[in-house]
Amino acid sequence: MMIRRGLKPILILMLILSLCFTAAGSAFAFDDILDDEEREAIEILRQRGILHGVGDGKFAPRGKMSVGTAVSLIVRGMDLDPDYSRLPQEPKASDYFTKVHDRAWYAKAFIIAHHNGLDIPRDIDPE
C-alpha cells in the first residue's frame, strides 16, 4: 500500500498500536482480559471511541484483525475528516473499492481513508 510521506510514520505507529492493543485488553470494559498491564490504555482508547470490542463485553485479544477493522482503527485513531462538501453527492464505498460493500459497517471508514490520501488497493478484501 502506498501512503503519502507525511502519513506513513503515523499509520505505521497506529498499526503497531492497534496490533498491540489487539493482544491486550481492559478489565474495565472487556471481561475476557482481566490481568493485562495495558488495560488502562485500552480503556482510554475505548472511551475515546477508537477501540470497540467484538460484542458482549468481549475484546477478543487473540482474535484475528480484518482489514476492515484495521482501516476503521486508523481512521478513528487519526480522527480523519470525512469532508464530502466538495463532492456533488455523498460517495459510496463501491465508488472506490470493488470488494467493500456499501452497507458494510466499515464502508464509511474506507471512504474516509480514500479521501484522506491513504492508498488502499481498489480490490482489497476487507475480510
C-alpha positions as CSV (number, residue, x, y, z in Angstrom):
1,M,0.0,0.0,0.0
2,M,1.4,3.4,-1.0
3,I,0.9,6.2,1.5
4,R,1.8,9.8,1.4
5,R,5.1,10.5,3.2
6,G,3.6,12.6,6.0
7,L,1.1,10.0,6.9
8,K,3.4,6.9,6.7
9,P,5.0,7.2,10.1
10,I,1.7,7.9,11.8
11,L,0.0,5.0,10.0
12,I,2.8,2.6,11.0
13,L,2.5,3.8,14.6
14,M,-1.3,3.3,14.5
15,L,-1.0,-0.2,13.1
16,I,1.6,-1.2,15.7
17,L,-0.5,0.2,18.5
18,S,-3.7,-1.4,17.1
19,L,-1.9,-4.8,16.9
20,C,-0.5,-4.3,20.5
21,F,-4.0,-3.4,21.7
22,T,-5.5,-6.4,20.0
23,A,-3.2,-8.6,22.1
24,A,-4.2,-6.6,25.2
25,G,-7.5,-5.7,26.9
26,S,-9.3,-3.9,29.6
27,A,-10.7,-5.2,32.8
28,F,-12.9,-2.1,33.0
29,A,-14.8,-2.7,29.8
30,F,-13.9,-6.2,28.5
31,D,-14.4,-9.2,30.7
32,D,-12.2,-11.5,28.7
33,I,-9.0,-9.8,29.8
34,L,-8.6,-9.2,33.5
35,D,-4.9,-9.1,34.2
36,D,-3.4,-7.2,31.3
37,E,-0.9,-4.5,32.1
38,E,-2.3,-2.3,29.2
39,R,-5.9,-2.3,30.4
40,E,-5.8,1.5,31.3
41,A,-4.6,2.5,27.9
42,I,-7.2,0.2,26.2
43,E,-9.9,1.8,28.4
44,I,-8.8,5.3,27.4
45,L,-9.0,4.4,23.7
46,R,-12.3,2.7,24.2
47,Q,-13.7,5.8,26.0
48,R,-12.5,8.0,23.1
49,G,-14.3,5.8,20.6
50,I,-11.2,4.5,18.9
51,L,-11.4,0.9,20.1
52,H,-14.5,-1.3,20.2
53,G,-14.8,-4.8,21.4
54,V,-16.4,-7.7,19.5
55,G,-19.6,-7.5,21.5
56,D,-21.0,-8.9,24.7
57,G,-18.2,-7.2,26.7
58,K,-15.5,-9.1,24.9
59,F,-12.3,-7.7,23.3
60,A,-11.1,-11.0,21.8
61,P,-7.4,-10.3,22.4
62,R,-6.3,-13.3,20.4
63,G,-8.8,-12.8,17.6
64,K,-7.7,-12.0,14.0
65,M,-8.0,-8.4,12.9
66,S,-9.6,-7.9,9.5
67,V,-8.5,-5.2,7.1
68,G,-11.9,-3.6,7.7
69,T,-11.2,-3.4,11.4
70,A,-7.6,-2.1,10.8
71,V,-8.8,0.7,8.4
72,S,-11.5,1.7,10.9
73,L,-8.9,1.9,13.7
74,I,-6.7,4.0,11.6
75,V,-9.5,6.4,10.6
76,R,-10.8,6.7,14.2
77,G,-7.3,6.9,15.7
78,M,-6.2,9.6,13.4
79,D,-9.5,11.4,13.6
80,L,-9.7,11.7,9.8
81,D,-12.3,14.0,8.4
82,P,-15.0,12.7,6.0
83,D,-15.3,16.1,4.3
84,Y,-17.6,15.4,1.3
85,S,-18.6,19.1,0.8
86,R,-16.7,19.4,-2.4
87,L,-18.4,16.3,-4.0
88,P,-21.7,16.5,-5.9
89,Q,-23.1,13.7,-3.8
90,E,-22.1,11.5,-0.9
91,P,-19.8,8.8,-2.1
92,K,-20.3,5.1,-1.7
93,A,-17.6,2.6,-0.9
94,S,-18.3,0.8,-4.2
95,D,-17.2,4.1,-6.0
96,Y,-13.6,3.3,-4.9
97,F,-13.4,-0.4,-3.9
98,T,-14.6,-3.5,-5.6
99,K,-14.9,-5.7,-2.5
100,V,-16.1,-3.2,0.1
101,H,-19.9,-3.4,0.2
102,D,-21.7,-0.1,0.6
103,R,-23.7,-1.3,3.7
104,A,-20.8,-2.9,5.5
105,W,-20.1,-1.4,8.9
106,Y,-16.6,-0.4,7.8
107,A,-17.6,1.1,4.4
108,K,-17.5,4.7,5.7
109,A,-14.0,4.2,7.1
110,F,-12.8,3.1,3.7
111,I,-14.3,6.1,2.0
112,I,-12.8,8.5,4.6
113,A,-9.4,6.8,4.3
114,H,-9.6,7.2,0.5
115,H,-10.5,10.8,0.7
116,N,-7.6,11.5,3.1
117,G,-5.0,10.1,0.8
118,L,-4.5,6.6,2.1
119,D,-3.6,4.5,-0.9
120,I,-5.7,1.4,-0.4
121,P,-5.8,-1.0,-3.3
122,R,-9.1,-0.9,-5.2
123,D,-9.5,-4.7,-5.0
124,I,-8.6,-5.1,-1.3
125,D,-10.6,-7.7,0.6
126,P,-11.8,-6.1,3.9
127,E,-12.3,-9.5,5.5
